[in-house]
Structure formats: structure tokens, C-alpha cells
Amino acid sequence: MININKWFAIEKKPARGLLPLEWAVLAYMAFTLLIVLFTYTKLVNPDSMIWGRIRIGAITIAMWIVYKMLPCRVTLFTRISVQMALLAWWYPDTYEINRMFPNLDHLFATWEQSLFGFQPALDFSARFSSHIISELMDCGYAAYYPMIALTVLFYFIYRYNEYHKIAFVIMASFLAYYVIYDIVPVVGPTFYYKAVGISNITHGIFPDVQYYFSNHHDCLPSPGYTDGIFYDLVEDAKAAGERPTAAFPSSHVGISTICMLLAWHSRNKKLLFIMLPFYVFLCLATVYIQAHYAIDAIAGFITALIFYFGFSLLADKWHK
């Protein structure tokens, strides 16, 4: 049975000062603020970027004050959830930074061709175009945020003693990916193929588009069953906030892999096996819907292992 009364009970040993997760946010904020200040004249929206960081700093302080006034599980959960929700603000912010640099997709598409002999993002959906496969891929991709939420909620409800740790691991991993996105401008097949034309891609021609994506946001529609329910969910999500950024490595593969590792760490087989099929479909979907090159997905898996064990070790040392 879930004892909800515990969620509102005043904690005997409340967390003091900022949480590790909040320190990670402030570190990322400081890193990107330095970039903004040193490249102020090159940025399109530097003032709004600076004020956005000031607002997030103010929110962080406000949530700390609320928790200090009423230190219980619910206020701590709210405090952490607010920071995780603000990832939706940090994501497009990576585009504002990396659009200053010349695009690198021609290199990644060339490496992809050299490694596989073809473009998996182009051929995968073409060879497996059935309605069922398309919907399974889109279902997996749409399950990304629910997987994160399920992992976080599970630890909050059933493994509260490790809740701080797993929240930090997920948040720090997200921000580590954002650091890479800030300085490695790769947009992925859906944007790059649209920019250079499918004809060039099929003939193994990968033009260098330089700063094209600084002013162009057009992308290809996702391949697959266009009347599918999950297809519409993916397309709606793309229309709502997708930017030509954040392709390498795939954070979808990376963060979902970290969630699976956390599910394994919890020793709860139900949680692990509930998430497993969605995880498999999600990893495949990143290439199937042309959001990522195959090397992005592979790099996402490798970096997930590095981030999971690295940030877990850091969290343990922090706790001690």
C-alpha cells in the first residue's frame, strides 16, 4: 500500500542548501552564459537568453525557499520536477548557440555511408513500411517522456531513499548531452535530407550546407503510416518544438537507456519488463523516423553507459 501521508510529513532531516541536481543546472547555466557573453554580437537572441537564465535562477531560489518553509516529500518532488520540466526551455536554447557554427551533417552522413554502405535513415522505413511496424516505431518514440516520468515516479514512491540520486543522474545526463549539442551542430537526416534533396542522398552526395540551418527549420515529414495515431503524436511533437539541433548523440537513446539501467538497478522486474518493449522500439524509431543517423543512436547508447556510471559514482561521493 502507498502511504500518501508520508508525502506530506515534515522531514526530520531535510536536504540542506541546493540539491546536486540544482548544482548541475547552475553549472550548465554558467557554462552557457559564458558562451552567450563572449559571443553576444553573433547571437540572434542574446538578451532573451540572458533573461531566461535569470528567470531560471530565480525559480531555483524560489523552489528552495518553498521547500525550506515546508520540507516534505511533495515539495521536494515539486522542486525536482520543476527543474526537469525546464529542460523543455533548455532544449531549443541549444539551437540558439550551435546555429553560430557551421553545420557538420555532411561529415556524419559521409561517415554513415562509409560505415554501412548506405543511409539507414533512408532505407529502414522504405524496406519496412507496413502500418504495424510504422505504428510500433512511432509508439516507441512517443513513449520517451512517459518512460522518464515512470522511472522518476517509481523511485519517488517506492525507492525514496534513492530519489535524489536518480533525479541527479537523469538531469545531469540531459545537461551533458546539451553541452555536446551546443558545440557539435548536427541536425539529423530529417533536416539535412530536406535541405540537400533526397536525390543527392541516394547518389551518395553530401553537400556542406555551412550556416543554412541558422535561418531554415524545414524538415521532412516522418515516413510511415500517415493515418496512424502514434504517427500523429510524433508529428505534433515535431511541429510543437522541434529545432534543427541535438542529433548527435541521440539523447532519446541515451536517456531511455539510462532509464532502463535505473529500472534494472531498482530490481523491480515489472518496471523493467514494462519498459523494455517501448525501449527497443524507441531506439529503432530514432533512425526509422529519420530523426537520427544510425551512428547517433550508437553514440547515444555508449554515452548513456558513461553518463550513468559516471554520474552515479559522483552522486554517491556527493552523498557521503
C-alpha positions, 0 to 999 in steps of 0.5 A: 500500500502507498502511504500518501501521508508520508508525502506530506510529513515534515522531514526530520532531516531535510536536504540542506542548501541546493540539491546536486541536481540544482548544482548541475543546472547552475553549472550548465547555466554558467557554462552557457552564459559564458558562451552567450557573453563572449559571443553576444554580437553573433547571437540572434537572441542574446538578451532573451537568453540572458533573461531566461537564465535569470528567470531560471535562477530565480525559480531555483531560489524560489523552489528552495525557499518553498521547500525550506518553509515546508520540507516534505516529500511533495515539495521536494518532488515539486522542486525536482520536477520543476527543474526537469520540466525546464529542460523543455526551455533548455532544449531549443536554447541549444539551437540558439548557440550551435546555429553560430557554427557551421553545420557538420551533417555532411561529415556524419552522413559521409561517415554513415555511408562509409560505415554501412554502405548506405543511409539507414535513415533512408532505407529502414522505413522504405524496406519496412513500411507496413502500418504495424511496424510504422505504428510500433516505431512511432509508439516507441518514440512517443513513449520517451517522456512517459518512460522518464516520468515512470522511472522518476515516479517509481523511485519517488514512491517506492525507492525514496531513499534513492530519489535524489540520486536518480533525479541527479543522474537523469538531469545531469545526463540531459545537461551533458548531452546539451553541452555536446549539442551546443558545440557539435551542430548536427541536425539529423537526416530529417533536416539535412535530407530536406535541405540537400534533396533526397536525390543527392542522398541516394547518389551518395552526395553530401553537400556542406550546407555551412550556416543554412540551418541558422535561418531554415527549420524545414524538415521532412515529414516522418515516413510511415503510416500517415493515418496512424495515431502514434504517427500523429503524436510524433508529428505534433511533437515535431511541429510543437518544438522541434529545432534543427539541433541535438542529433548527435548523440541521440539523447532519446537513446541515451536517456531511455537507456539510462532509464532502463539501467535505473529500472534494472538497478531498482530490481523491480522486474515489472518496471523493467519488463514494462519498459523494455518493449517501448525501449527497443522500439524507441531506439529503432524509431530514432533512425526509422523516423529519420530523426537520427543517423544510425551512428547517433543512436550508437553514440547515444547508447555508449554515452548513456553507459558513461553518463550513468556510471559516471554520474552515479559514482559522483552522486554517491561521493556527493552523498557521503 
